[in-house]
Amino acid sequence: MTDMNKINDEALENVVGGVRRTVRNSSAPYANVRSYPGLDPDNVEYRVYNGDSVYTNGRVRYADGYDWYQLDDGNWIAGSLIGY
């Protein structure tokens, strides 16, 4: 089983403060924002809704194979749930 509590050793890529992205979750009307990358259900801080804008600082490829984006507030969202 993959260790879901550890980010790989890569630094944040494309670190640019304030990049605006739009929430686009095709399977639900919202996306969960998490305190750290990973799908742990106890890790949800809040929800953002389809069409909302979020601002990202950078991206990591996490051990679960997903790209995770760090938001300006320090929380995280799965890359598959946002776009430009």
C-alpha positions in Angstrom: 0.0 0.0 0.0 1.2 3.5 -0.9 2.1 5.7 2.1 -0.6 8.3 1.7 0.9 10.6 4.4 4.1 11.4 2.7 4.8 13.8 -0.2 7.7 12.7 -2.4 10.9 14.6 -2.2 10.2 16.9 -5.2 10.0 20.6 -4.4 7.0 22.5 -5.5 7.1 22.9 -9.3 6.1 26.0 -11.1 6.0 28.0 -7.9 4.1 31.2 -8.9 2.0 32.9 -6.3 -1.6 33.7 -7.2 -2.2 31.6 -10.3 -6.0 31.5 -10.7 -7.7 28.2 -11.5 -11.3 27.2 -11.7 -12.9 24.3 -9.8 -14.2 21.7 -12.3 -15.2 18.5 -10.7 -17.2 16.3 -13.2 -18.4 13.8 -10.5 -19.7 16.2 -7.8 -20.8 19.9 -7.5 -17.8 20.6 -5.3 -14.2 19.7 -4.5 -12.6 19.0 -1.2 -9.7 21.2 0.0 -7.4 19.4 2.3 -4.7 20.3 4.9 -2.2 18.0 3.2 -2.2 16.0 -0.1 -3.9 12.7 0.1 -7.4 11.2 0.1 -7.8 10.6 3.8 -11.4 11.4 4.6 -10.4 13.0 7.9 -8.2 15.5 6.0 -11.0 17.7 4.5 -10.7 21.4 5.6 -13.5 22.8 3.5 -15.2 22.6 0.1 -15.1 24.8 -3.0 -17.8 24.6 -5.6 -17.7 24.2 -9.4 -17.1 27.5 -11.0 -15.3 29.0 -7.9 -11.8 30.4 -8.4 -8.8 29.2 -6.3 -5.3 30.5 -6.3 -2.4 28.1 -6.4 1.3 28.5 -5.4 2.7 25.3 -7.0 2.3 21.6 -7.7 3.7 18.3 -6.5 3.2 14.8 -7.8 2.2 12.8 -4.7 2.8 9.1 -4.0 -0.9 8.4 -5.0 0.0 9.4 -8.6 -2.1 12.6 -8.5 -0.9 16.1 -9.0 -1.8 18.2 -5.9 -1.8 22.0 -6.0 -1.0 24.0 -2.9 -3.4 26.9 -2.5 -2.5 30.4 -1.3 -3.9 29.6 2.2 -1.5 26.6 2.5 -4.2 23.9 1.9 -4.2 21.4 -1.0 -6.5 20.4 -3.9 -6.2 17.6 -6.4 -5.1 18.8 -9.8 -7.8 16.7 -11.6 -10.4 19.0 -9.9 -9.2 22.3 -11.2 -8.4 23.9 -14.6 -7.7 27.3 -16.1 
